[in-house]
């Protein structure tokens, strides 16, 4: 305790268009996530589950922004484009032919735009957030705005955990996993004032951490680990991380394995039985994920010598029954 949640890409509190588009992908609201964490995980961390601090690190306002208001998106026609008509030389075609072809062209354009619009309301921001983070994350010497926000949240959570002499659990979704991994392997170890921060258990839901490491995209990625070198990438140092559970789904095309890449990660699939469009978010409102998380946390903290805030009476704190 406390429990910290770091969200993924395309999460905005001030964008109605994006919010409507996100509903198509069954985005799970933060109050639902917080409620499930309190119901299933908090009882494992403290006798007073209602008193467990549950915090979200929100960084969506620091994500991608379109400098020209989305003029690059084809499904959003410009005013001058709507008003324009093709200029053809006199005598080349009759007026009737010109009107007919223009009408046909506009009909096709409108149909294609209608198909593209739902995707362009969401996907460019999704990709944009990833690129914005990677391009602007900086280094420990000069961290970017998103790492600064996340590090501040972790520092506050670590202080709360220390004052209560209890463990710190972090849950991430999608891109939140890559942001935390950079924090645990680069920003925290290389920043003296932050080295006291330790995440006692990390649950990465639907992340791309394994994928990023394969591509060498992390700040601490290097050629010394990989199939050619014959060495797995070590998990973040025990000084910064206790247990790590990576969860992916066969139907979630945006989730990736971490097993076989990182040495020591607990890597397991989850079968949401949803759809290709919704499975990337389905972890976040599925009770079985939280039941399993509670048990994983309990077992990990019992066996983790670095979980210095863990109380001795863990056997009295059992996760909610899977029979409920």
C-alpha positions, -999 to 999 in steps of 0.1 A, spaced: 0 0 0 -6 24 -16 -17 12 -50 -7 34 -80 -22 31 -115 -5 45 -146 -27 46 -177 -19 40 -213 -22 62 -244 -52 81 -258 -66 89 -224 -79 125 -221 -100 142 -196 -108 172 -218 -114 158 -253 -150 148 -261 -142 136 -296 -116 112 -282 -138 101 -254 -166 92 -278 -141 73 -300 -127 55 -270 -161 41 -261 -160 20 -293 -129 3 -278 -146 -1 -244 -124 22 -224 -127 15 -187 -132 47 -166 -108 53 -137 -135 51 -109 -143 15 -121 -106 5 -119 -101 21 -85 -132 3 -72 -119 -31 -83 -85 -24 -69 -100 -16 -36 -124 -45 -36 -99 -72 -45 -63 -60 -40 -65 -36 -10 -75 -64 15 -43 -82 8 -22 -51 17 -39 -39 48 -65 -49 74 -82 -16 67 -89 -20 30 -110 12 29 -80 32 41 -56 20 14 -45 50 -7 -53 43 -44 -37 68 -67 -37 74 -105 -9 91 -123 -25 110 -151 -3 121 -180 -28 123 -209 -26 161 -209 11 158 -217 6 135 -247 2 142 -284 -12 175 -295 -20 184 -331 -3 217 -340 -27 224 -369 -58 210 -352 -57 177 -371 -54 192 -407 -33 161 -416 -62 138 -410 -79 130 -443 -114 123 -427 -116 159 -416 -119 180 -448 -107 216 -448 -132 244 -454 -115 254 -486 -115 217 -498 -153 216 -493 -158 247 -513 -134 239 -541 -144 224 -575 -120 211 -601 -110 238 -626 -112 223 -662 -105 240 -695 -136 252 -714 -147 230 -742 -130 199 -728 -162 186 -712 -197 196 -710 -210 213 -679 -232 182 -672 -202 159 -673 -182 181 -649 -211 183 -624 -217 145 -626 -180 137 -620 -177 161 -592 -208 147 -575 -194 112 -579 -161 122 -565 -176 139 -535 -198 108 -528 -168 85 -528 -148 110 -507 -177 112 -482 -180 75 -480 -143 69 -474 -142 97 -449 -171 82 -430 -152 49 -427 -119 66 -418 -133 91 -392 -139 66 -363 -104 53 -367 -89 88 -371 -107 100 -340 -86 75 -320 -56 59 -338 -35 91 -345 -37 101 -308 -28 65 -298 3 65 -320 10 101 -313 12 95 -276 38 68 -281 59 90 -304 55 120 -281 68 100 -251 97 84 -269 108 116 -286 104 138 -255 112 116 -225 147 130 -222 172 115 -198 178 113 -160 199 145 -164 170 163 -181 137 143 -179 108 152 -201 74 162 -189 58 128 -189 87 111 -169 86 141 -145 49 136 -139 52 98 -133 83 102 -111 65 128 -90 36 104 -85 59 75 -76 78 97 -52 46 107 -34 34 71 -33 67 59 -19 66 85 8 31 74 18 42 37 18 72 45 40 51 65 65 27 37 68 54 10 67 35 -9 39 44 -20 4 40 -1 -28 20 -18 -57 19 -3 -92 -6 -14 -119 1 -2 -155 -19 -5 -187 -5 -6 -222 20 23 -227 20 29 -190 42 -2 -187 69 13 -209 69 45 -190 73 27 -157 100 4 -171 121 35 -181 115 49 -147 127 18 -129 157 11 -150 169 46 -159 154 76 -143 152 63 -107 186 45 -105 204 75 -121 187 101 -99 202 101 -64 172 117 -47 149 91 -61 169 59 -55 148 52 -23 118 45 -45 110 8 -47 79 -8 -64 73 -39 -43 50 -54 -70 43 -44 -106 14 -57 -127 17 -48 -164 -16 -53 -182 -16 -54 -221 18 -38 -223 44 -35 -251 74 -38 -227 87 -70 -244 82 -55 -279 100 -23 -270 129 -42 -256 132 -63 -287 134 -31 -307 159 -16 -283 137 14 -276 143 17 -239 168 42 -225 188 13 -210 184 -11 -239 216 -24 -255 232 -50 -277 245 -71 -248 212 -89 -244 192 -107 -270 190 -139 -290 223 -133 -307 241 -126 -275 224 -155 -258 214 -135 -227 180 -125 -214 175 -89 -203 176 -87 -165 145 -74 -147 148 -40 -131 172 -41 -101 158 -56 -68 165 -22 -53 138 -7 -75 114 -37 -81 101 -67 -63 77 -89 -83 67 -83 -119 36 -99 -135 31 -93 -172 -3 -101 -186 -12 -104 -223 -41 -118 -243 -41 -137 -276 -70 -115 -289 -53 -83 -278 -31 -73 -307 -15 -45 -287 -3 -68 -259 31 -86 -260 49 -113 -241 78 -104 -218 88 -140 -210 117 -153 -229 130 -117 -231 133 -106 -194 149 -129 -169 126 -135 -140 93 -119 -151 61 -138 -144 45 -138 -178 10 -152 -184 -19 -150 -209 -54 -139 -200 -84 -150 -220 -109 -122 -220 -133 -138 -245 -141 -104 -259 -135 -90 -293 -104 -77 -312 -117 -42 -307 -123 -44 -269 -98 -69 -256 -70 -43 -251 -91 -27 -223 -109 -58 -210 -83 -65 -184 -93 -34 -166 -129 -44 -157 -126 -81 -154 -128 -94 -118 -107 -124 -125 -77 -102 -133 -80 -85 -99 -85 -118 -80 -54 -132 -96 -35 -100 -90 -44 -101 -53 -30 -136 -50 1 -127 -70 8 -98 -48 3 -118 -16 27 -146 -27 53 -122 -40 54 -101 -9 56 -132 13 88 -144 -5 104 -110 -13 131 -101 11 131 -66 -2 95 -59 7 106 -43 39 72 -28 47 53 -61 45 38 -71 78 43 -106 92 6 -116 94 1 -119 57 -16 -153 62 -46 -134 76 -51 -115 44 -65 -137 17 -78 -124 -17 -115 -125 -23 -128 -160 -32 -129 -168 -69 -162 -185 -62 -179 -152 -56 
